Amino acid sequence: MVVVQASRTGSMGSREKSTGWLELEGSDSQKGLRTATLGGVSWATIGRRSVVLWTSVFIPVIIMIVVVAIEKTSSHTNMWFYISLVFLFTYNVMGSGPIDTTLGFVSQPLNQSNFDIQKPYNLPVDQRYNFFGEVHKLWVFKTDKPHSRKSKTNPRTEIRIRGYDYSSGVWQFEAYGYVRSDTTGVCIMQIFGSKPPKASTTMLTVYNSSLYYYRNQVILSDLYNKWFRLNVIHDVEDNNVKVYIDGILKHEGRVRVGPHIHHYFKCGVYSQKEGSFYMESRWKDIRIFRLHD
């Protein structure tokens, strides 16, 4: 599904009314959304087939307009002006900068009851988790117990999102994350649920100041001690996951799943191989979205 949003800017909106035929704008203050204003209308695109839509529909139409304009002018200056205009507009809209990944999605209500804290089973919650000033702080030690007596997994302190398990549709996790510089060998976010014997559809791990998709692809370098916005979109029917950092696509690929698998989102710290003795991550503004039907 592709969602194309058009909104006429005015003096009452977040931007001043556009007076030119084409105006390239900067980043939105909250989402870092880059837009191109054409004839006073701001356009933004999102969706797994946005590139197909642009290459098969919009770009050919724009090129046809340019060709007609070139045929009606003998000025080489005007010709290059029209060509440059097309490339500028297309380059900007097709993702040269950050986009708002939540366009077309519906935000789901969340409160503290949706945050199930999974922590070492022998410790009270407040010894591995606190929530202060809108920030969830989660930490764990490599020598800690697993989250249940029966579990043989590594120690963890994670927020398990309750109330929004899913097995179909397109879902999105959004949050601002922060990782301390003494933290490595840890999973900080995952989409749980996969075809056995695997347990997860997606894992984002930290090793030596870099964020990885599992351990295969670097998604973000130099992530320590700074906030970043994370958006993870899971299209169940297409077996596809996209990972965005600060509105920029960093990973897209097919995922390993089976029929009737139930998924849910988690974030925090979950010790992995070569994990540090102490692991900590912080999260704020956690949101869950579902693609509008």
DAJO-V817252 format. One record per pair of residues at least 24 apart in sequence whose C-alpha atoms are under 10 Angstrom apart, sorted by the first residue. I is the first residue (numbers start at 1). J is the second residue. Records with the same first field share a line. If there is no record, write none. Layout:
# DAJO-V817252
I->J, J
This chain:
# DAJO-V817252
1->46, 47, 48, 49, 50, 104, 170, 291, 292, 293
2->45, 46, 47, 48, 49, 50, 51, 52, 53, 103, 104
3->44, 45, 46, 47, 48, 49, 50, 103, 104, 105, 292
4->43, 44, 45, 46, 47, 50, 103, 104
5->41, 42, 43, 44, 45, 46, 103, 104
6->37, 38, 40, 41, 42, 43, 44, 45
7->37, 40, 41, 42, 43, 44
8->37, 38, 39, 40, 41, 42, 43
9->37, 40, 41, 42
10->40, 41
15->42
16->40
17->41
18->42
22->85, 88, 89
23->88, 89
24->88, 89, 92, 93
25->92
26->92, 97, 98
27->97, 98, 99
28->98, 99, 100
30->100
31->98, 99, 100, 101, 102, 229, 246, 247
32->97, 98, 99, 100, 246, 247, 248
33->95, 97, 98, 99, 100, 101, 246, 247, 248
34->92, 93, 94, 95, 96, 97, 98, 99, 100, 247
35->89, 92, 93, 94, 95, 97, 98, 99, 100
36->88, 89, 90, 91, 92, 93
37->89, 93
38->89
43->93
44->92, 93, 94, 95, 99, 100, 103
45->93, 94, 95, 99, 100, 101, 103, 104
46->93, 94, 95, 99, 100, 101, 102, 103, 104
47->101, 102, 103, 104
48->235, 238, 240, 242, 252
50->94, 95
51->94, 95
54->90, 93, 94
55->90, 94
58->90
59->86, 87, 90
62->86, 90
63->87
95->247, 248, 249
96->248
97->246, 247, 248, 249
98->244, 245, 246, 247, 248, 249
99->244, 246, 247, 248, 249
100->231, 244, 246, 247, 248
101->172, 174, 231, 232, 233, 244, 246, 247, 248, 249
102->172, 173, 174, 231, 233, 247, 288, 289, 290, 291
103->289, 291, 292
104->289, 290, 291, 292, 293
105->170, 171, 172, 288, 289, 290, 291, 292, 293
106->171, 172, 288, 289, 290, 291, 292, 293
107->172, 173, 287, 288, 289, 290, 291, 292
108->163, 164, 287, 288, 289, 290
109->163, 164, 287, 288, 289
110->161, 162, 163, 164, 286, 287, 288
111->286, 287
112->161, 162
113->161, 162, 163
114->159, 160, 161, 162, 163, 164
115->158, 159, 160, 161, 162, 163, 266, 286
116->158, 159, 160, 161, 162, 266
117->147, 156, 157, 158, 159, 160, 161, 266, 267, 268
118->146, 147, 148, 155, 156, 157, 158, 159, 160, 266, 268, 270
119->144, 145, 146, 147, 148, 155, 156, 157, 158, 159, 269, 270
120->144, 145, 146, 147, 148, 149, 154, 155, 156, 157
121->145, 146, 147, 148, 149, 150, 151, 155, 156
122->146, 147, 148, 149
123->147
125->157
128->156, 157, 158, 280
129->157, 158, 159, 268, 280, 282
130->282
131->282, 283, 284
133->284
134->283, 284, 285, 286
135->176, 177, 178, 282, 283, 284, 285, 286
136->177, 268, 281, 282, 283, 284, 285, 286
137->178, 268, 269, 280, 281, 282, 283, 284
138->188, 267, 268, 269, 279, 280, 281, 282, 283
139->183, 268, 269, 270, 278, 279, 280, 281, 282
140->268, 269, 270, 271, 276, 277, 278, 279, 280, 281
141->269, 270, 271, 275, 276, 277, 278, 279, 280
142->186, 270, 271, 272, 274, 275, 276, 277, 278, 279
143->271, 277, 278
144->271, 277
146->270, 271
153->270, 271, 272
154->270, 271, 272, 273
155->269, 270, 271, 272
156->186, 187, 188, 268, 269, 270, 271, 272, 279
157->188, 267, 268, 269, 270, 271, 279, 280, 281
158->187, 188, 189, 190, 266, 267, 268, 269, 270, 281
159->189, 265, 266, 267, 268, 269, 283
160->189, 190, 191, 192, 264, 265, 266, 267, 268
161->264, 265, 266, 267, 286, 287, 288
162->264, 265, 266
163->264
164->262, 263, 264, 265, 288, 289, 290
165->192, 193, 261, 262, 263, 264, 265
166->193, 236, 260, 261, 262, 263, 264, 265
167->193, 235, 236, 237, 259, 260, 261, 262, 263, 264
168->234, 235, 236, 237, 238, 259, 260, 261, 262, 263
169->234, 235, 236, 237, 238, 290, 291, 292, 293
170->233, 234, 235, 236, 237, 238, 240, 241, 289, 290, 291, 292, 293
171->232, 233, 234, 235, 236, 241, 263, 264, 265, 288, 289, 290, 291, 292
172->231, 232, 233, 234, 235, 241, 242, 243, 265, 287, 288, 289, 290, 291
173->230, 231, 232, 233, 234, 243, 264, 265, 266, 267, 286, 287, 288, 289, 290
174->229, 230, 231, 232, 233, 244, 284, 285, 286, 287, 288, 289
175->227, 228, 229, 230, 231, 232, 267, 282, 283, 284, 285, 286, 287, 288
176->226, 227, 228, 229, 230, 231, 245, 246, 282, 283, 284, 285, 286, 287
177->223, 225, 226, 227, 228, 229, 230, 267, 268, 281, 282, 283, 284, 285, 286
178->223, 224, 225, 226, 227, 228, 229, 268, 280, 281, 282, 283, 284
179->206, 209, 211, 223, 224, 225, 226, 227, 228, 268, 269, 279, 280, 281, 282, 283
180->209, 223, 224, 225, 226, 278, 279, 280, 281, 282
181->208, 209, 222, 223, 224, 225, 226, 279, 280, 281
182->208, 209, 224, 225, 276, 277, 278, 279, 280
183->207, 208, 209, 224, 269, 271, 275, 276, 277, 278, 279, 280, 281
184->208, 209, 210, 211, 269, 271, 272, 273, 274, 275, 276, 277, 278, 279, 280
185->215, 269, 270, 271, 272, 273, 274, 275, 276, 277, 279
186->211, 268, 269, 270, 271, 272, 273, 274, 275, 276, 278, 279, 280, 281
187->211, 212, 213, 214, 266, 267, 268, 269, 270, 271, 272, 273, 275, 279, 281
188->266, 267, 268, 269, 270, 271, 279, 280, 281, 282, 283
189->213, 230, 232, 265, 266, 267, 268, 269, 270, 281
190->214, 232, 263, 264, 265, 266, 267, 268, 270
191->232, 233, 234, 241, 262, 263, 264, 265, 266, 267
192->261, 262, 263, 264, 265, 266
193->256, 257, 258, 260, 261, 262, 263, 264, 265
194->255, 256, 257, 258, 259, 260, 261, 262, 263
195->256, 257, 258, 259, 260, 261
196->256, 257, 258, 261
198->256, 257
199->256, 257, 263
200->255, 256, 257, 263, 264, 265
201->234, 239, 240, 241, 254, 255, 256, 257, 261, 263, 264
202->232, 234, 241, 242, 243, 255, 256, 265
203->266, 267
204->243, 267
205->269, 270, 271, 272
206->269, 271, 272, 275
207->272, 273, 274, 275, 276
208->276
212->251
213->243, 250, 251, 252
217->250, 251
218->250, 251
219->243, 244, 245, 249, 250, 251
220->244, 245, 250
224->281
225->281
227->282, 283, 284
228->283
229->283, 284, 285
230->286
231->287, 288
232->265, 288
233->289, 290, 291
234->263, 290
235->291
236->261, 263
